[in-house]
Amino acid sequence: MPEQHPHLPELFGSSIYWLETSEAQRRPSASGGQRFDVVIVGGGFTGLWTAYHLTQADPSMSVAVVERETIGFGASGRNGGFAMTLLDLSLHQLRENNGDVAAREAHEAVAASVDEIGETIRREQIDCEWVRGGLMVVATNQAQRARIDQDMEAAEELGLSGFKRLSAEEVQAEVHSPTYVGGLREEHCGVMHPAKLARGLASVVEARGVTVFEATAVDDIEVLTDRVALRTRDGAVLEADQAVLATNAWAHADPRIGRKVLPLYTYIALTEPLDDRQWDEVGWASHCGIEDKRNFVHYYRRTLDGRILWGGSDGIVFPGRRIAAGHDRNNGVFHRLLGTFRDTFPQLADVRFTHHWGGPVGLTTRFVPVFGSVNSRLHYGAAYSGHGVAPSHTGGKILRDKVLGVAGDLNGLCFVDSREPSFPPEPIASIAAELSRRALRKQDDLAQQGKTDYLSEPLAMKVLRALE
Ligand SMILES: Cc1cc2nc3c(=O)[nH]c(=O)nc-3n(C[C@H](O)[C@H](O)[C@H](O)COP(=O)(O)OP(=O)(O)OC[C@H]3O[C@@H](n4cnc5c(N)ncnc54)[C@H](O)[C@@H]3O)c2cc1C
């Protein structure tokens, strides 16, 4: 019988399941004295897709990826594994905030990335448990159903393909939860083992000649007239014609773009494998990813070894915007997740949880990522507000075009070279984020009790916006 974790009494496993169940290669750290055409800082999906697209476009280019821990250590190796189209808080919001043309272009670019991720996994033979089962968005109360109506209306008016409204009966026929009151299905979504994808991609780019350094933290990037000098924590210096900053939540510490990015922790709980009888009681034959429409969404999916991954429900910005190993688990969020899981699947009351973990995502004030160039030698792409698995593939192409100096179509997307507002300085930002969190969670709970809708923005959110 495995030991119980002292602080998480219902948990008997450990650590980050995806990292535990994918093979890590130990790569050397950078010792300095090397020059590359391009150095990419950050070994997550953004950095790896940038290396992939760059070497596809120009195989002669010398490229290095520099990662402070191991490949996939950040959000890319610990996420829910949904490659989905979401940008902004919803399709409706994307349209409201950017207009029809920009919303359609952005959505279609990321939808194309969902297709291309699947094709790349097949072509490059990356063994990462990819299942193209679509996305089912579910409403568990009438306020959430109104949000689904808004998204369906946006999809119809933008003329987007692949969306279908679902009745309560249709949703419940697919996945058996008494909580569902309606939903929609979006075809453009697949799920995978994210750490296997990240580590598989690293091997693919290495086979193309990309140098991958691990255990190498870049502490300073200096742009000089004829090159970029990247200094590591160990005192090594790498040189490059151009550099790409792909450090996502960690970008908050960068003096150039840091104020645009707030690190927010989101958490996951993972069940033990269900047996056949339990799966009969749940259904879910399509392996679709599922999200609800709360402010703090729940995202959940099956794994290929028969578990349910249950994530979301909350999101925390820690004081001082701190990212630390001590935040990788959170007792309060874990218990909140257990409660909502048991409400959703009362037939699984006996199922135990084996793993719980979290990680930092980069949040922006407009909930779309930030892509741009500090100057002709330094480019950046980060902060997908918790939904970067597919957009980072699009982002890799945007960064490729920036490095190559090509004015491709993607560089006209609404989150590229835009004037993304900054968050206020500390401690104001993390205090405002905590107040917003409480207000948004309360609104979620009241909506579930039928006591409010989502039409009015909580006061704390208004304050946060006013501080921008
Ligand atoms: C729990 C969780 C669940 C999620 N679920 C989903 C989901 O289902 N679908 C979805 O679309 N998105 C999801 N996301 C978000 C998604 O994982 C991210 O948007 C995406 O992985 C971002 O990729 P990235 O490469 O930009 O960042 P990361 O994967 O965070 O990579 C950044 C890397 O930079 C490295 N780094 C930082 N500083 C330095 C430095 N100074 N020098 C060198 N290296 C450095 C870090 O170690 C890290 O590996 C989730 C995130 C979390 C945490």
The ligand as an SDF file (V2000), in Angstrom:
LIG
                    3D

 53 58  0  0  0  0  0  0  0  0999 V2000
   -1.3570   22.6940  -14.9930 C   0  0  0  0  0  0  0  0  0  0  0  0
   -1.4430   23.2790  -16.3850 C   0  0  0  0  0  0  0  0  0  0  0  0
   -2.4330   22.8300  -17.2630 C   0  0  0  0  0  0  0  0  0  0  0  0
   -2.5130   23.3620  -18.5560 C   0  0  0  0  0  0  0  0  0  0  0  0
   -3.3710   22.8000  -19.4580 N   0  0  0  0  0  0  0  0  0  0  0  0
   -3.3720   23.2260  -20.7530 C   0  0  0  0  0  0  0  0  0  0  0  0
   -4.1280   22.5530  -21.7430 C   0  0  0  0  0  0  0  0  0  0  0  0
   -4.7130   21.5020  -21.5020 O   0  0  0  0  0  0  0  0  0  0  0  0
   -4.1680   23.0970  -22.9930 N   0  0  0  0  0  0  0  0  0  0  0  0
   -3.4800   24.2330  -23.3120 C   0  0  0  0  0  0  0  0  0  0  0  0
   -3.5790   24.7070  -24.4470 O   0  0  0  0  0  0  0  0  0  0  0  0
   -2.6750   24.8270  -22.4080 N   0  0  0  0  0  0  0  0  0  0  0  0
   -2.5810   24.3450  -21.1550 C   0  0  0  0  0  0  0  0  0  0  0  0
   -1.7350   24.9220  -20.2530 N   0  0  0  0  0  0  0  0  0  0  0  0
   -0.8710   26.0210  -20.7150 C   0  0  0  0  0  0  0  0  0  0  0  0
    0.2550   25.4930  -21.6080 C   0  0  0  0  0  0  0  0  0  0  0  0
    0.9040   24.4390  -20.9630 O   0  0  0  0  0  0  0  0  0  0  0  0
    1.2310   26.6220  -21.9100 C   0  0  0  0  0  0  0  0  0  0  0  0
    0.5230   27.7110  -22.4730 O   0  0  0  0  0  0  0  0  0  0  0  0
    2.3250   26.2120  -22.8880 C   0  0  0  0  0  0  0  0  0  0  0  0
    2.9100   24.9980  -22.5030 O   0  0  0  0  0  0  0  0  0  0  0  0
    3.3630   27.3170  -22.9700 C   0  0  0  0  0  0  0  0  0  0  0  0
    4.5470   26.8290  -23.5620 O   0  0  0  0  0  0  0  0  0  0  0  0
    5.8700   27.6900  -23.4460 P   0  0  0  0  0  0  0  0  0  0  0  0
    6.9310   26.9630  -24.1440 O   0  0  0  0  0  0  0  0  0  0  0  0
    5.5920   29.0870  -23.8710 O   0  0  0  0  0  0  0  0  0  0  0  0
    6.1600   27.7700  -21.8880 O   0  0  0  0  0  0  0  0  0  0  0  0
    6.8190   26.6870  -20.8630 P   0  0  0  0  0  0  0  0  0  0  0  0
    6.4440   25.3110  -21.2130 O   0  0  0  0  0  0  0  0  0  0  0  0
    6.5040   27.1640  -19.4920 O   0  0  0  0  0  0  0  0  0  0  0  0
    8.3500   26.8230  -21.1730 O   0  0  0  0  0  0  0  0  0  0  0  0
    9.1590   27.8630  -20.7110 C   0  0  0  0  0  0  0  0  0  0  0  0
   10.4950   27.2300  -20.3750 C   0  0  0  0  0  0  0  0  0  0  0  0
   11.4610   28.2530  -20.1640 O   0  0  0  0  0  0  0  0  0  0  0  0
   12.3620   27.7730  -19.1950 C   0  0  0  0  0  0  0  0  0  0  0  0
   13.0690   28.9380  -18.6420 N   0  0  0  0  0  0  0  0  0  0  0  0
   12.5550   29.8880  -17.8350 C   0  0  0  0  0  0  0  0  0  0  0  0
   13.4760   30.8080  -17.5460 N   0  0  0  0  0  0  0  0  0  0  0  0
   14.6090   30.4390  -18.1950 C   0  0  0  0  0  0  0  0  0  0  0  0
   15.9190   30.9900  -18.2750 C   0  0  0  0  0  0  0  0  0  0  0  0
   16.2430   32.1160  -17.6310 N   0  0  0  0  0  0  0  0  0  0  0  0
   16.8570   30.3520  -19.0200 N   0  0  0  0  0  0  0  0  0  0  0  0
   16.5410   29.2040  -19.6890 C   0  0  0  0  0  0  0  0  0  0  0  0
   15.3130   28.6410  -19.6320 N   0  0  0  0  0  0  0  0  0  0  0  0
   14.3520   29.2510  -18.9040 C   0  0  0  0  0  0  0  0  0  0  0  0
   11.4700   27.0680  -18.1910 C   0  0  0  0  0  0  0  0  0  0  0  0
   12.1880   26.1600  -17.3760 O   0  0  0  0  0  0  0  0  0  0  0  0
   10.4580   26.3910  -19.1090 C   0  0  0  0  0  0  0  0  0  0  0  0
   10.8080   25.0600  -19.4100 O   0  0  0  0  0  0  0  0  0  0  0  0
   -1.6220   24.4150  -18.9580 C   0  0  0  0  0  0  0  0  0  0  0  0
   -0.6360   24.8530  -18.0740 C   0  0  0  0  0  0  0  0  0  0  0  0
   -0.5350   24.2880  -16.8010 C   0  0  0  0  0  0  0  0  0  0  0  0
    0.5560   24.7640  -15.8780 C   0  0  0  0  0  0  0  0  0  0  0  0
  1  2  1  0
  2  3  1  0
  2 52  2  0
  3  4  2  0
  4  5  1  0
  4 50  1  0
  5  6  2  0
  6  7  1  0
  6 13  1  0
  7  8  2  0
  7  9  1  0
  9 10  1  0
 10 11  2  0
 10 12  1  0
 12 13  2  0
 13 14  1  0
 14 15  1  0
 14 50  1  0
 15 16  1  0
 16 17  1  0
 16 18  1  0
 18 19  1  0
 18 20  1  0
 20 21  1  0
 20 22  1  0
 22 23  1  0
 23 24  1  0
 24 25  2  0
 24 26  1  0
 24 27  1  0
 27 28  1  0
 28 29  2  0
 28 30  1  0
 28 31  1  0
 31 32  1  0
 32 33  1  0
 33 34  1  0
 33 48  1  0
 34 35  1  0
 35 36  1  0
 35 46  1  0
 36 37  1  0
 36 45  1  0
 37 38  2  0
 38 39  1  0
 39 40  1  0
 39 45  2  0
 40 41  1  0
 40 42  2  0
 42 43  1  0
 43 44  2  0
 44 45  1  0
 46 47  1  0
 46 48  1  0
 48 49  1  0
 50 51  2  0
 51 52  1  0
 52 53  1  0
M  END
$$$$
